[in-house]
Amino acid sequence: MPHRSTPLSPQKGSKSLQEALLEATQLLEKAGVDSPRLDAEVLLSEVLSLPRHQLYARLNEPIDTASHRTFRRLVKKRAARVPLQYIIGHVEFMSMDFLTEEGVFIPRPETELVVEAVLQRAELTQSTIIMDIGAGSGNIAVSLAVNLPHAEVYASDTSKKALRLARFNAQRYLVEDKISFLKGPLYAAFQGLGLEGRVDFIASNPPYVPEGEWKGLQPEVRDHESPEALVAGKDGMDCYRDIIKGASLWLRPGGWLVLELGEGQAAPISGLILKEENLGGVEAIKDLQDIERVIVARRGGGIRLRRAER
């Protein structure tokens, strides 16, 4: 975690918080960072251990030399296009704070739609069995375990590093006893647990980037995040095919499949689902940018396609 201190007494030649922010914003803007001012504010808040909104009331105060040095070091990392979430070591998801680590997929706001879709369909007073395929930092599994008192969650990933971080995040929210973290690809991790035909929800944000698009991604993603967590074959749909094909074996009758999508994938993935004899009731959920971001289907549901907006 970054060094933390607070702006106290003025020092000769020291800059104000406003001047330090302006300098950092200009550097990040020159480096092509999408939100230079916001990122500069987040980094300064971390260094000073201040909520962002408190910075505005203290902009004319000086920043001490040690804090300014740390701040400039972190700004240079961000200018080198290291993801902000890796620099500060955490990210907000579902109004919770998840630790992040380079090499483990960073939770995105869009994935909250997956969690919300499960919460809207789950019975709060009944035992619920949930599979999270591709746990990453544990954001889906932990969020569901926290919000569903009677949930029994099984979360898989192929990365030991990701599973270690996910367990740590579960411990921070006191739900480690409700989640079984399992190593293995897709459904292989759940073999031998007796879950076949008993699962209420299969939730996943699987890799969905086509191989040919990897080199064109932003440097933050291409140079720092794991390709295994993002790339899935020539058309980006390899994982979807396997998850959809196996869903009926694991879901109980009436159980739900909830998948996050890449842009433009709703139609082909809906088609894959409707080819499965035991899956139907397909619903596409849009994000705030009007992109169909999540597909929900049900084992034994009627074959129809609905679209819902957030």
FINU-554868 format. One record per residue (C-alpha): x, y, z; residue in one letter. Coordinates in steps of 0.25 Angstrom, whole numbers, plus 2048, in hexadecimal, padded with zeros to 3 digits. Each point is the difference from the previous one (the first is absolute). Layout:
N
site u:X; v:Y; w:Z; res:a
...
REM end
This chain:
310
site u:800; v:800; w:800; res:m
site u:805; v:80E; w:7FD; res:p
site u:806; v:808; w:80B; res:h
site u:7F6; v:809; w:807; res:r
site u:801; v:80D; w:807; res:s
site u:7F9; v:80D; w:802; res:t
site u:802; v:80F; w:7FB; res:p
site u:804; v:807; w:80D; res:l
site u:80A; v:80B; w:801; res:s
site u:805; v:808; w:7F4; res:p
site u:80E; v:7FE; w:7FC; res:q
site u:809; v:809; w:7F8; res:k
site u:7FD; v:7FF; w:7F1; res:g
site u:7F5; v:7F5; w:802; res:s
site u:7F5; v:800; w:7F6; res:k
site u:7F1; v:801; w:804; res:s
site u:7F7; v:7F4; w:7FE; res:l
site u:7FA; v:807; w:7F4; res:q
site u:80D; v:802; w:7F9; res:e
site u:804; v:7F2; w:803; res:a
site u:7F3; v:7FB; w:7FA; res:l
site u:801; v:809; w:7F4; res:l
site u:80F; v:7FC; w:7FD; res:e
site u:7FB; v:7F1; w:801; res:a
site u:7F4; v:802; w:7F7; res:t
site u:808; v:806; w:7F5; res:q
site u:80A; v:7F5; w:801; res:l
site u:7F5; v:7F5; w:7FF; res:l
site u:7F9; v:808; w:7F5; res:e
site u:80D; v:800; w:7F8; res:k
site u:801; v:7F1; w:802; res:a
site u:7F2; v:7FD; w:7FA; res:g
site u:7F9; v:7FC; w:80D; res:v
site u:7F1; v:801; w:7FE; res:d
site u:7FD; v:807; w:80D; res:s
site u:80C; v:808; w:804; res:p
site u:7FA; v:809; w:80B; res:r
site u:7F8; v:7F5; w:806; res:l
site u:80C; v:7F6; w:801; res:d
site u:809; v:80B; w:805; res:a
site u:7F5; v:803; w:80B; res:e
site u:7FF; v:7F1; w:804; res:v
site u:80F; v:7FF; w:801; res:l
site u:802; v:80C; w:809; res:l
site u:7F4; v:7FB; w:808; res:s
site u:808; v:7F3; w:803; res:e
site u:80D; v:807; w:803; res:v
site u:7F9; v:80A; w:80A; res:l
site u:7F6; v:7F6; w:805; res:s
site u:7F5; v:809; w:7FD; res:l
site u:7F2; v:7FE; w:7FA; res:p
site u:800; v:807; w:7F2; res:r
site u:7F5; v:809; w:804; res:h
site u:809; v:806; w:80B; res:q
site u:80B; v:804; w:7F7; res:l
site u:7F7; v:80B; w:7FA; res:y
site u:800; v:807; w:80D; res:a
site u:80F; v:7FF; w:802; res:r
site u:805; v:803; w:7F2; res:l
site u:808; v:80D; w:805; res:n
site u:807; v:7F8; w:80B; res:e
site u:80F; v:7FC; w:7FD; res:p
site u:804; v:7F2; w:7FE; res:i
site u:80B; v:7FB; w:808; res:d
site u:80D; v:7FC; w:7F9; res:t
site u:7FF; v:7F1; w:803; res:a
site u:7F1; v:7FF; w:7FB; res:s
site u:803; v:808; w:7F4; res:h
site u:80C; v:7F6; w:7FC; res:r
site u:7F7; v:7F4; w:802; res:t
site u:7F5; v:807; w:7F8; res:f
site u:809; v:803; w:7F4; res:r
site u:805; v:7F2; w:800; res:r
site u:7F2; v:7FA; w:800; res:l
site u:7FC; v:80A; w:7F5; res:v
site u:80C; v:7FB; w:7F7; res:k
site u:7FB; v:7F2; w:802; res:k
site u:7F2; v:804; w:7FB; res:r
site u:806; v:808; w:7F5; res:a
site u:807; v:7F3; w:7FC; res:a
site u:7F2; v:7FA; w:7FE; res:r
site u:801; v:7F7; w:80C; res:v
site u:7F1; v:7FF; w:804; res:p
site u:7FB; v:809; w:80C; res:l
site u:7FA; v:7F4; w:807; res:q
site u:80E; v:7F9; w:800; res:y
site u:807; v:80D; w:805; res:i
site u:7F7; v:802; w:80C; res:i
site u:7FD; v:7F2; w:803; res:g
site u:7F1; v:7FF; w:800; res:h
site u:7F3; v:803; w:7F9; res:v
site u:7F2; v:803; w:804; res:e
site u:7F6; v:7F5; w:7FB; res:f
site u:7F1; v:7FF; w:805; res:m
site u:804; v:80B; w:80B; res:s
site u:80A; v:7F7; w:805; res:m
site u:80F; v:802; w:800; res:d
site u:808; v:7F4; w:7F9; res:f
site u:80F; v:7FF; w:800; res:l
site u:807; v:7FF; w:7F2; res:t
site u:80D; v:7FA; w:7FC; res:e
site u:807; v:801; w:7F2; res:e
site u:7FD; v:7F4; w:7F8; res:g
site u:7F2; v:7FE; w:806; res:v
site u:7F4; v:805; w:7F8; res:f
site u:7FC; v:80E; w:805; res:i
site u:7F1; v:800; w:804; res:p
site u:7F8; v:809; w:7F6; res:r
site u:7F3; v:808; w:804; res:p
site u:7F9; v:7F8; w:7F5; res:e
site u:801; v:7F3; w:807; res:t
site u:7F7; v:806; w:80B; res:e
site u:7F5; v:7FC; w:7F7; res:l
site u:803; v:7F1; w:801; res:v
site u:7FF; v:801; w:80F; res:v
site u:7F4; v:809; w:800; res:e
site u:7F9; v:7F6; w:7F6; res:a
site u:803; v:7F4; w:80A; res:v
site u:7FB; v:809; w:80C; res:l
site u:7F3; v:803; w:7F9; res:q
site u:7FD; v:7F1; w:7FE; res:r
site u:805; v:7FA; w:80C; res:a
site u:7F7; v:7FD; w:80C; res:e
site u:806; v:807; w:80D; res:l
site u:7FA; v:7F6; w:80A; res:t
site u:804; v:7F3; w:7F8; res:q
site u:80D; v:7F9; w:7FF; res:s
site u:806; v:803; w:7F2; res:t
site u:80B; v:7F9; w:7F9; res:i
site u:809; v:809; w:7F7; res:i
site u:80B; v:7FD; w:7F6; res:m
site u:809; v:80B; w:7FC; res:d
site u:809; v:7FC; w:7F4; res:i
site u:80C; v:808; w:7FF; res:g
site u:801; v:807; w:80E; res:a
site u:80B; v:809; w:7FE; res:g
site u:802; v:809; w:80C; res:s
site u:7F3; v:7FA; w:806; res:g
site u:7F7; v:80C; w:7FD; res:n
site u:7F4; v:7F8; w:7FB; res:i
site u:801; v:7F5; w:80A; res:a
site u:803; v:809; w:80C; res:v
site u:7F5; v:80A; w:7FD; res:s
site u:7F6; v:7F5; w:7FF; res:l
site u:804; v:7F9; w:80D; res:a
site u:7FF; v:80D; w:807; res:v
site u:7F2; v:804; w:7FA; res:n
site u:7FA; v:7F2; w:801; res:l
site u:7FF; v:7FB; w:80F; res:p
site u:7FE; v:7F1; w:7FC; res:h
site u:809; v:7FF; w:7F4; res:a
site u:809; v:7F5; w:7FD; res:e
site u:80A; v:805; w:7F6; res:v
site u:80A; v:7F8; w:7F8; res:y
site u:80B; v:808; w:7F8; res:a
site u:80A; v:7FB; w:7F6; res:s
site u:80C; v:806; w:7F9; res:d
site u:80C; v:7FA; w:7F9; res:t
site u:809; v:80A; w:806; res:s
site u:806; v:7FD; w:80E; res:k
site u:803; v:80F; w:802; res:k
site u:7F2; v:804; w:7FD; res:a
site u:7FB; v:7F6; w:80A; res:l
site u:809; v:804; w:80B; res:r
site u:7FB; v:80F; w:7FE; res:l
site u:7F2; v:7FB; w:7FF; res:a
site u:801; v:7F9; w:80D; res:r
site u:806; v:80C; w:807; res:f
site u:7F5; v:809; w:7FB; res:n
site u:7F6; v:7F6; w:806; res:a
site u:807; v:800; w:80D; res:q
site u:7FF; v:80F; w:800; res:r
site u:7F1; v:7FF; w:800; res:y
site u:7FF; v:7F4; w:809; res:l
site u:7FA; v:7F7; w:7F5; res:v
site u:80C; v:7F6; w:7FE; res:e
site u:7F8; v:7F5; w:807; res:d
site u:7F4; v:802; w:7F6; res:k
site u:809; v:7FF; w:7F3; res:i
site u:808; v:7F4; w:7FB; res:s
site u:80B; v:805; w:7F7; res:f
site u:804; v:7F5; w:7F6; res:l
site u:80B; v:7FF; w:7F6; res:k
site u:7FD; v:7FC; w:7F2; res:g
site u:7FA; v:803; w:7F2; res:p
site u:7F1; v:803; w:7FF; res:l
site u:7F8; v:7F4; w:805; res:y
site u:80C; v:7F7; w:803; res:a
site u:803; v:807; w:80D; res:a
site u:7F2; v:7FC; w:805; res:f
site u:801; v:7F1; w:7FD; res:q
site u:7FE; v:7F6; w:80C; res:g
site u:7F9; v:80A; w:809; res:l
site u:7F2; v:7FA; w:7FD; res:g
site u:7FA; v:80D; w:7FA; res:l
site u:7FB; v:7FB; w:7F3; res:e
site u:7F1; v:804; w:7FF; res:g
site u:800; v:808; w:80D; res:r
site u:806; v:80D; w:7FC; res:v
site u:7F6; v:80C; w:801; res:d
site u:809; v:80A; w:7F8; res:f
site u:80C; v:7FF; w:7F7; res:i
site u:807; v:80E; w:7FF; res:a
site u:80C; v:804; w:7F8; res:s
site u:807; v:80B; w:7FA; res:n
site u:808; v:7F7; w:7F6; res:p
site u:80B; v:805; w:7F7; res:p
site u:7FA; v:806; w:7F3; res:y
site u:80A; v:807; w:7F8; res:v
site u:803; v:7FA; w:7F2; res:p
site u:80F; v:7FD; w:7FE; res:e
site u:802; v:80A; w:7F5; res:g
site u:7FB; v:80C; w:809; res:e
site u:80A; v:7FD; w:80B; res:w
site u:80B; v:809; w:7FA; res:k
site u:7F7; v:80B; w:7FE; res:g
site u:7FB; v:801; w:80E; res:l
site u:804; v:80C; w:809; res:q
site u:80E; v:7FF; w:806; res:p
site u:7FA; v:7FE; w:80E; res:e
site u:7FA; v:7F3; w:7FC; res:v
site u:809; v:7FB; w:7F5; res:r
site u:80D; v:802; w:809; res:d
site u:7FB; v:7FE; w:80E; res:h
site u:7F4; v:7F6; w:800; res:e
site u:800; v:7F1; w:7FE; res:s
site u:7FD; v:7FC; w:7F2; res:p
site u:7FA; v:7F3; w:806; res:e
site u:7F6; v:808; w:807; res:a
site u:7FC; v:808; w:7F3; res:l
site u:802; v:7F8; w:7F3; res:v
site u:7F8; v:7F5; w:7FC; res:a
site u:803; v:7FB; w:7F2; res:g
site u:7FE; v:806; w:7F2; res:k
site u:7F2; v:805; w:802; res:d
site u:801; v:802; w:80F; res:g
site u:7F5; v:7F6; w:803; res:m
site u:808; v:7F3; w:803; res:d
site u:7FC; v:801; w:80F; res:c
site u:7F2; v:803; w:7FE; res:y
site u:7FE; v:7F4; w:7F7; res:r
site u:806; v:7F7; w:80B; res:d
site u:7F8; v:807; w:80B; res:i
site u:7F3; v:7FF; w:7F9; res:i
site u:801; v:7F2; w:7FB; res:k
site u:803; v:7FB; w:80E; res:g
site u:7F6; v:809; w:808; res:a
site u:7F4; v:7F6; w:800; res:s
site u:808; v:7F5; w:806; res:l
site u:803; v:809; w:80D; res:w
site u:7F4; v:809; w:801; res:l
site u:7F3; v:7FB; w:807; res:r
site u:7F3; v:801; w:7F9; res:p
site u:7FD; v:80F; w:800; res:g
site u:80E; v:803; w:803; res:g
site u:806; v:80D; w:7F9; res:w
site u:80C; v:802; w:7F7; res:l
site u:806; v:80F; w:801; res:v
site u:80B; v:804; w:7F7; res:l
site u:807; v:80D; w:7FD; res:e
site u:802; v:803; w:7F2; res:l
site u:809; v:808; w:7F7; res:g
site u:7FA; v:80B; w:7F7; res:e
site u:7F9; v:7FA; w:7F4; res:g
site u:7FF; v:7F2; w:806; res:q
site u:7F2; v:7FF; w:805; res:a
site u:7FA; v:7FB; w:7F3; res:a
site u:80A; v:7F5; w:7FD; res:p
site u:800; v:7FB; w:80F; res:i
site u:7F1; v:800; w:800; res:s
site u:800; v:7F7; w:7F4; res:g
site u:80A; v:7F7; w:807; res:l
site u:7F7; v:7FF; w:80C; res:i
site u:7F3; v:7FE; w:7F8; res:l
site u:806; v:7F4; w:7F9; res:k
site u:801; v:7F9; w:80D; res:e
site u:7F4; v:7F7; w:803; res:e
site u:7FF; v:803; w:80F; res:n
site u:803; v:80F; w:800; res:l
site u:7F7; v:80C; w:7FC; res:g
site u:7F9; v:80C; w:806; res:g
site u:80C; v:809; w:7FB; res:v
site u:801; v:80E; w:804; res:e
site u:80A; v:80A; w:7FC; res:a
site u:803; v:80B; w:80A; res:i
site u:806; v:80E; w:7FC; res:k
site u:80A; v:808; w:807; res:d
site u:800; v:80F; w:802; res:l
site u:806; v:802; w:7F2; res:q
site u:7F4; v:7F8; w:7FA; res:d
site u:809; v:7F4; w:7FD; res:i
site u:7FA; v:7F2; w:802; res:e
site u:80A; v:7FC; w:80A; res:r
site u:7FA; v:7F4; w:808; res:v
site u:7F8; v:7F4; w:7FB; res:i
site u:7F7; v:7F8; w:809; res:v
site u:7FA; v:7F3; w:7FD; res:a
site u:7F9; v:7F5; w:807; res:r
site u:800; v:7F1; w:800; res:r
site u:7F2; v:7FC; w:7FB; res:g
site u:7FC; v:80E; w:7FD; res:g
site u:7F7; v:804; w:7F5; res:g
site u:807; v:803; w:7F3; res:i
site u:7FF; v:80F; w:7FE; res:r
site u:809; v:80C; w:800; res:l
site u:7FE; v:80C; w:809; res:r
site u:808; v:80D; w:802; res:r
site u:801; v:807; w:80D; res:a
site u:807; v:80D; w:803; res:e
site u:808; v:803; w:80D; res:r
REM end
